[in-house]
Amino acid sequence: MQILAQTDIPDTQWNQWIIDHLAVEEPIGILAILLMVLASLFWFAQRSAGKRLFGIIPMLVFCYFVPTTLNTIGILPDLSPVYSWVKTYLLPCSLLLLIIALDVPGIIRLGPKAGIMLLAGTLGIVIGGPIALFVGQLFLPVGQPVPFVLQNDEVIAMRATDEGQSTPSLEDVDRNIWELPSDTWRGMTALAGSWIGGGANYVALGKTAYAELPAPQDPDGETLALSEEQLTAYREKQESEMLGLMVIVDVGVANIWMGILLFSAGHQRRIDKWSGADTSSIDELKTRLIAFEKKVTRVPSLADIMMILAFGFAGAWLSFIGGQWLAETIVIENGGLAFHVTNAQKAAASLDTTAALSATTWKFILVTTLGIGLSYTRARNLEGAGASKIGSAMLYLLIACIGAGASFTKVAEAPGLIIVGAIWLFIHIVIMLVVGKLIKAPMFFIAVGSQSNIGGAASAPVVASAFHPALAPVGALLAVAGYVLGTYAGLLCMVMLKFVAGAG
């Protein structure tokens, strides 16, 4: 049987009834549910009650959290091909359609504040992690390394029995959910890479943190004599378990923060007035874009719609295959930059060869560059036929997919780590607000600078578009810059985390 989706919710009679009778697993059904949620919200927004509600809480917040609620109660799954397809293909398509009418001079006039806030966000992640770990170790129990035994050439953890003795167990060792694992600093290193540079850095820094994990000890305190293959398998198992816990932190903390940023978009004027921010460059850009849209607006023909869809999906496809080719061609080998153009060069590459930038990073660089190039051609006039509106519809579907992939129940699985993650994010937020106040940065720059770090290219354009659809490219560009910072800043954070944990 093909697994179409995966659901992870509490095992209660009520949830089991929902799974048995209401759960949707087929991709077409999941897509239909998400579109019906969005359509219902847009319909409600036209009613007087909806206008009052969304005047207080932006509709984007509901587009995000209603699917999360449907996941939590078991109607929608955690994983689905729909979610991955939308994130992989529909996001670059959406970005191109939003960028196609880009006012490049207006973007340049936004000035350096966006970059400053990106760097401030990175600083908050780098120093916030070690501080959060230090505070967490003061108030939360810290676990001790679990003893292991070698059984049938497999490294197996020991589980305590009711009599107080230890016995080998092939299952996961029971863990106090409030307890910080002894190697928390290694998992936080991976999360630092994700919160600065995205998923590729999450994996890369996770492997770096676990590359020198020593062999485990047996119940007598003696180090197990493991072969290279056994030690590698042990490290990969420990890495996988810890990174799984860090995903819970990411879902439980970062996704809620994204919802708060979407909420702030609906109150940006009040926030900017309170902070004394200079919003003239953003207001000017919005005015120029609105004027251009009015100038070229027309009733779209079928040919217009076909042209818009062709540009969007062709651009997404070209950026996808181009990103894969560039990731395989421009690599880091033996500590230096190398170019593997031919198949023979790629086949002869050493095992330690890694992509200079991930295929995802190249994809967003290419689609942004392609969109900017098209903005200087007659294709820009497709904005009058609704190019940005179609792009925005795709972006709303992306928001719903991101929300549907999260579940409120995740918070209960590792509350100790969630607390540390919340402290970490709080420090990041404080630094962002302080720097934003000092340079009088608009809330837009604060929000996008933060999400470019925490969420990366998959969600920074979403937050940017919540302030105005034309500003989505700013989020994409900042997120790409965050990818470049991710590895170096993440390694610095790892050194500090290791020191705080007393591991070196």
C-alpha positions in Angstrom: 0.0 0.0 0.0 1.4 3.4 -0.9 1.7 5.8 2.0 0.0 9.0 0.8 0.2 11.0 4.1 1.4 10.7 7.6 -0.6 11.9 10.7 0.8 12.3 14.2 -1.9 13.2 16.8 -2.7 12.1 20.3 -4.2 8.6 20.5 -7.6 9.4 22.0 -11.1 8.0 21.2 -12.2 11.4 19.8 -9.1 11.7 17.6 -9.4 8.1 16.5 -13.1 8.7 15.5 -11.9 11.7 13.4 -9.1 9.6 11.8 -11.6 6.8 11.0 -14.4 9.0 9.6 -13.1 12.5 8.6 -9.3 12.2 7.9 -8.3 13.1 4.4 -5.3 11.4 2.9 -5.7 11.7 -0.9 -3.7 14.6 -2.4 -6.7 15.9 -4.3 -8.8 15.9 -1.1 -6.1 17.7 0.8 -5.8 20.3 -1.9 -9.6 20.7 -2.0 -9.8 21.2 1.8 -7.1 23.9 1.7 -8.7 25.7 -1.1 -12.1 25.6 0.6 -10.6 27.0 3.7 -9.0 29.9 1.8 -12.2 30.5 -0.2 -14.3 30.6 3.0 -12.0 33.1 4.6 -12.0 35.4 1.5 -15.8 35.1 1.4 -16.1 35.9 5.1 -13.7 38.9 4.6 -16.4 40.5 2.4 -19.0 40.4 5.2 -19.2 43.1 7.8 -18.3 40.7 10.6 -15.3 39.5 8.7 -14.2 43.1 8.0 -14.3 43.8 11.8 -12.5 40.6 12.7 -9.8 40.9 10.1 -9.3 44.5 11.0 -8.1 43.3 14.3 -6.4 40.0 13.3 -5.2 39.8 9.7 -6.8 37.2 7.5 -3.3 35.7 6.8 -3.2 34.5 10.4 -6.3 32.4 9.9 -5.0 31.2 6.5 -2.1 29.8 8.5 -3.6 28.6 11.7 -6.9 27.1 10.5 -5.0 24.4 8.6 -2.8 23.9 11.6 -6.0 23.3 13.7 -7.3 20.8 11.1 -4.0 18.9 11.4 -4.1 18.9 15.2 -7.6 17.4 15.3 -6.6 14.8 12.7 -8.4 15.9 9.5 -5.3 16.9 7.7 -2.0 15.0 7.8 1.5 16.1 8.8 3.0 15.1 5.5 1.5 15.0 2.0 2.8 15.2 -1.5 0.6 18.3 -1.9 2.7 20.2 0.7 6.0 19.3 -0.9 4.8 20.0 -4.4 3.5 23.5 -3.5 6.7 24.4 -1.7 9.0 23.1 -4.4 7.2 24.3 -7.6 4.4 26.8 -6.7 6.5 29.1 -4.6 9.1 29.9 -7.3 6.2 30.3 -9.8 4.5 32.7 -7.4 7.7 34.7 -6.8 8.2 35.1 -10.5 4.7 36.4 -11.1 5.1 38.8 -8.1 8.5 40.0 -9.3 7.6 40.4 -13.0 6.3 44.0 -12.4 9.1 44.8 -9.9 10.1 48.4 -9.6 13.9 47.8 -9.3 14.8 51.5 -8.7 12.2 51.6 -5.9 13.6 48.5 -4.3 17.1 50.1 -4.4 15.8 53.2 -2.7 14.6 51.1 0.3 18.2 51.6 1.5 20.4 49.5 3.7 18.0 49.1 6.6 16.8 45.7 5.3 20.3 44.3 5.3 21.0 45.7 8.7 18.0 44.0 10.2 19.0 40.7 8.5 22.4 40.9 10.2 20.7 41.9 13.5 18.6 38.8 13.2 21.6 36.6 12.6 23.3 38.1 15.6 20.3 37.3 17.7 20.5 33.6 16.7 24.2 33.3 17.2 24.3 34.7 20.7 20.8 33.8 21.7 21.4 30.0 21.4 24.2 29.9 24.0 22.4 32.2 26.4 19.2 30.1 26.1 21.1 26.9 26.7 22.8 28.4 29.7 19.5 29.5 31.2 17.8 26.2 30.4 20.6 24.3 32.2 20.0 26.4 35.3 16.3 25.6 35.6 15.7 22.3 33.7 17.0 18.9 34.4 19.9 17.9 32.2 20.1 14.2 31.1 23.1 12.0 31.6 24.6 10.0 28.7 22.7 6.7 28.4 24.9 3.5 28.7 25.0 1.3 25.6 26.0 -2.3 25.0 27.2 -4.1 21.8 24.7 -6.9 20.9 24.8 -8.8 17.6 27.2 -6.2 16.2 24.6 -3.5 17.0 25.0 -0.6 19.5 21.9 -0.8 21.7 20.8 1.6 24.4 20.2 0.4 28.0 16.8 0.9 29.5 16.2 1.0 33.3 13.9 -1.7 34.6 11.4 -1.4 37.5 14.0 -3.1 39.7 16.5 -0.4 39.0 18.7 -2.5 36.8 19.5 -1.9 33.2 18.5 -4.1 30.3 19.2 -3.8 26.6 16.3 -2.3 24.6 15.9 -2.1 20.8 13.2 0.6 21.4 13.8 4.2 22.2 15.0 4.9 25.8 12.3 6.4 28.0 13.0 10.1 28.4 11.7 12.8 30.7 10.1 15.2 28.4 11.2 18.2 30.6 14.8 17.0 30.5 17.4 18.5 28.2 19.4 15.6 26.5 23.1 15.6 27.2 23.9 16.5 23.6 21.4 19.3 23.3 24.1 21.6 22.2 24.6 19.5 19.1 21.0 19.7 18.1 20.9 23.4 18.8 23.9 23.7 16.4 21.8 22.2 13.6 18.8 24.4 14.5 21.1 27.5 14.4 22.0 26.6 10.8 18.4 26.2 9.9 17.4 29.5 11.6 20.1 31.4 9.7 20.6 29.5 6.5 17.7 27.1 5.9 17.2 23.3 5.6 20.5 22.6 3.8 22.5 24.2 6.7 20.4 22.3 9.2 21.6 19.0 7.8 25.2 20.2 7.2 25.7 21.6 10.7 24.0 18.7 12.3 26.5 16.3 10.6 29.3 18.6 11.7 28.2 18.6 15.3 28.0 14.8 15.4 31.1 14.1 13.3 33.3 13.9 16.4 30.8 12.3 18.8 32.8 9.8 20.9 32.0 6.1 21.2 29.4 5.5 24.0 30.2 3.9 27.3 28.8 0.6 28.8 27.1 0.4 32.2 30.5 0.0 33.9 31.8 3.3 32.4 34.1 1.6 29.9 34.2 3.0 26.3 32.8 0.5 23.8 35.3 -0.8 21.3 33.5 -0.1 18.0 34.5 -0.6 14.4 34.4 2.4 12.1 31.2 1.2 10.6 29.6 0.7 14.0 30.7 4.1 15.2 29.3 5.7 12.1 26.0 4.0 12.5 25.9 5.0 16.2 26.6 8.6 15.3 23.9 8.7 12.6 21.3 7.2 15.0 22.1 9.7 17.7 22.0 12.6 15.1 18.7 11.4 13.7 17.1 11.2 17.1 18.3 14.7 18.2 17.4 16.4 14.9 13.9 14.9 15.2 13.6 16.6 18.5 14.8 19.9 17.0 12.1 19.7 14.4 9.6 19.8 17.2 11.3 23.0 18.5 11.2 24.5 15.0 7.5 23.7 14.6 6.5 24.6 18.2 8.4 27.9 18.2 9.2 29.2 14.7 5.8 28.5 13.2 4.1 30.4 16.0 6.5 33.3 15.5 5.6 33.4 11.8 1.9 33.7 12.8 2.8 36.7 15.1 4.7 38.3 12.2 1.7 37.9 9.9 -0.4 39.5 12.7 2.0 42.4 12.9 1.5 43.1 9.2 -2.1 44.2 9.9 -0.9 46.7 12.5 2.3 48.0 10.9 1.2 51.6 10.8 0.5 51.8 14.5 3.8 50.0 15.3 5.8 52.3 12.9 4.1 55.4 14.5 5.1 54.2 17.9 8.7 53.5 17.0 9.1 56.7 14.9 10.1 54.6 11.9 10.7 56.3 8.5 8.4 54.5 6.1 8.7 57.0 3.2 10.6 54.7 0.9 8.2 51.8 1.4 5.2 54.1 0.9 6.7 55.6 -2.2 7.3 52.1 -3.6 3.7 51.0 -2.9 2.4 54.3 -4.5 4.4 53.7 -7.7 3.3 50.1 -8.0 -0.3 51.0 -7.5 -0.1 53.7 -10.1 1.5 51.3 -12.6 -1.1 48.7 -11.9 -3.9 51.2 -12.6 -2.2 52.3 -15.8 -2.0 48.8 -17.3 -5.1 47.2 -15.8 -7.4 45.6 -18.3 -9.9 42.8 -18.4 -7.8 39.7 -18.8 -8.3 37.6 -21.9 -7.8 33.8 -22.1 -4.5 34.5 -23.9 -3.4 36.7 -21.0 -4.1 34.0 -18.4 -2.3 31.4 -20.5 0.7 33.8 -20.9 0.8 34.4 -17.1 0.7 30.7 -16.3 3.3 29.9 -19.0 5.7 32.5 -17.7 5.2 31.4 -14.1 5.6 27.6 -14.5 8.3 27.8 -17.2 10.3 30.1 -14.9 9.8 27.7 -12.0 10.8 24.7 -14.1 13.9 26.4 -15.5 15.0 27.6 -12.0 14.4 24.1 -10.6 16.6 22.3 -13.2 19.1 25.1 -13.3 19.4 25.0 -9.5 20.1 21.3 -9.6 22.7 21.6 -12.3 24.5 24.5 -10.5 24.5 22.6 -7.2 26.2 19.7 -8.9 28.6 21.9 -10.9 29.8 24.5 -8.4 31.1 22.6 -5.4 33.5 22.7 -2.4 36.2 20.1 -2.8 39.3 19.6 -0.7 38.6 22.9 1.0 38.4 25.0 -2.2 35.9 26.0 -4.8 35.7 23.6 -7.8 33.7 23.4 -11.0 32.5 19.9 -12.2 31.1 20.6 -15.6 31.4 17.2 -17.3 29.8 14.0 -16.1 33.3 12.5 -15.8 34.3 15.2 -13.4 31.2 14.6 -11.3 31.8 10.9 -11.3 35.4 11.3 -10.1 34.4 13.7 -7.3 35.8 12.8 -3.9 33.4 11.7 -1.1 33.9 15.0 0.8 32.6 17.1 -2.1 29.7 19.3 -1.2 27.6 21.8 -3.1 28.8 25.4 -2.7 25.1 26.4 -2.5 22.2 24.0 -2.3 19.9 23.4 -5.2 17.1 25.2 -3.4 19.3 28.3 -2.9 20.3 28.3 -6.5 16.6 27.9 -7.5 15.6 31.0 -5.6 18.5 33.0 -7.0 17.6 32.0 -10.5 13.9 32.7 -10.3 14.5 36.0 -8.7 17.1 36.9 -11.4 14.7 35.8 -14.1 11.9 37.8 -12.6 14.0 40.9 -12.4 15.1 40.5 -16.0 11.5 40.1 -17.2 10.5 43.3 -15.3 12.5 45.2 -17.9 10.6 43.7 -20.8 7.0 44.0 -22.1 6.2 41.0 -20.0 5.9 43.5 -17.2 2.5 44.6 -18.7 1.0 41.2 -17.7 0.6 42.8 -14.3 -2.4 44.6 -15.8 -4.0 41.2 -16.5 -3.6 40.1 -13.0 -0.1 38.4 -12.8 0.5 39.5 -9.2 -3.1 38.4 -8.2 -2.4 34.9 -9.6 0.9 34.9 -7.8 -0.7 36.0 -4.6 -3.3 33.2 -4.9 -0.4 30.7 -5.1 1.2 32.3 -2.1 -1.9 32.0 0.0 -2.0 28.3 -0.9 1.6 28.0 0.2 0.7 29.6 3.5 -2.1 27.1 4.0 0.3 24.2 3.2 2.9 25.5 5.7 0.2 25.7 8.4 -1.2 22.3 7.5 2.3 20.8 8.1 2.3 21.9 11.7 0.5 20.6 14.7 -0.2 22.2 18.1 0.4 18.8 19.7 4.1 18.9 18.9 4.6 21.4 21.8 3.7 18.7 24.3 6.3 16.2 23.0 9.4 18.1 24.2 8.4 21.0 26.5 11.9 21.3 28.0 13.4 21.9 24.6 10.5 24.1 23.6 11.2 26.4 26.5 14.9 26.7 25.5 13.8 27.4 21.9 11.4 30.1 23.1 14.1 31.8 25.2 16.4 31.6 22.2 13.8 33.2 19.9 13.0 35.8 22.6 16.6 37.0 22.6 16.5 37.2 18.8 13.3 39.3 19.0 14.7 41.7 21.6 17.8 42.3 19.5 15.7 42.9 16.4 13.4 45.4 18.2 16.3 47.2 19.8 18.3 47.6 16.5 15.1 48.5 14.7 14.3 51.2 17.2 17.9 52.6 17.0 17.9 52.9 13.2 14.2 53.7 13.0 13.5 50.7 10.8 9.9 50.1 9.7 8.1 47.0 11.0 8.4 45.5 7.5 12.2 45.4 7.7 12.1 43.9 11.2 9.6 41.2 10.3 11.2 40.3 7.0 14.7 40.4 8.5 13.6 38.0 11.2 11.7 35.6 9.0 14.6 35.6 6.5 16.7 34.1 9.3 14.1 31.9 11.1 12.1 30.7 8.1 14.3 31.1 5.0 13.3 31.5 1.4 10.2 29.3 1.8 8.5 31.7 4.1 10.3 35.1 4.0 8.4 36.1 0.8 5.1 35.1 2.5 5.8 37.5 5.4 6.9 40.2 3.0 3.8 39.9 0.9 1.6 40.2 4.0 2.8 43.9 4.1 2.3 44.3 0.3 2.5 41.7 -2.5 5.0 43.8 -4.4 7.5 43.4 -1.4 7.7 39.6 -1.7 11.0 39.9 -3.7 12.6 41.7 -0.8 11.9 38.7 1.4 13.3 36.3 -1.2 16.5 38.3 -1.7 17.2 38.6 2.1 16.6 34.9 2.6 19.1 34.1 -0.1 21.6 36.3 1.7 20.8 34.4 4.9 21.8 31.1 3.2 25.3 32.5 2.6 25.6 33.6 6.3 24.2 30.3 7.6 27.2 28.1 7.6 29.7 30.5 9.0 27.4 32.0 11.6 26.2 28.5 12.5 29.7 27.3 13.1 30.4 30.3 15.4 27.2 29.5 17.3 28.4 25.8 17.6 31.6 26.9 19.3 29.7 29.0 21.9 27.1 26.3 22.5 29.9 23.7 23.0 31.6 26.0 25.6 28.3 26.6 27.5 27.6 22.8 27.6 31.1 22.2 29.0 31.9 19.8 26.1 35.1 21.5 25.1 
